Amino acid sequence: MEQVRLGLDDRTLRAPFDGVSGLASVEEGDRIGADDPIARYDDRSRILVEFDLPEALLSRVRTSLAISAQTPAVNGRRFGGEIVAIDSRVEAATRTARMRAAIDNNGDLLRPGASL
C-alpha cells in the first residue's frame, strides 16, 4: 500500500502558484515522459504586458508609472496598471526599448496572450 501511495504522489501535478489550468494536451491513459507538456497553467491574478517604446519617450517613463490599457475582448473598459520593468538597452534596429507593465485582473476578464 505504501508503494502505491508513493507512486500516486509521483503522478500528482502541483503548481507552485494558485492558478487556472488550460485544456489538457493528453488523454487519460496516455504514457507521458517527464518533459512532455500536459497542459498550460496560468496565474491570472495579474497580467504582464510587454511592449516597445520609442527611445524618444524613454525619459518620460519609470518603474511604478501608472498606465491604462484597453482590449477588444472587453469593449469600452480601461484597465489600470503600472510599469514594473524597463529594459536596459535600446534595440539598434528599431530604436525602441522593451517595457513590462502589470495589470491587476481582479475580475478575471483578461487572458494571457490576448491583445491590449
JOWO-V118315 format. One record per backbone hydrogen bond with DSSP energy under -1.0 kcal/mol. NH is the residue of the N-H (numbers start at 1). CO is the residue of the C=O. Records with the same first field share a line. If there is no record, write none. Layout:
NH: CO ; CO
This chain:
5: 1
6: 2
7: 3
8: 4
9: 5
10: 6
11: 8
12: 9
20: 42
22: 40
25: 38
30: 27
36: 33
42: 20
47: 103
49: 101
51: 99
53: 97
55: 95
57: 54
58: 55
60: 57
61: 58
64: 83
65: 62
67: 81
69: 79
74: 71
77: 74
79: 69
81: 67
82: 102
83: 65
84: 100
85: 100
87: 98
91: 96
95: 91
97: 53
99: 51
100: 85
101: 49
102: 82
103: 47
105: 45
108: 105
114: 111
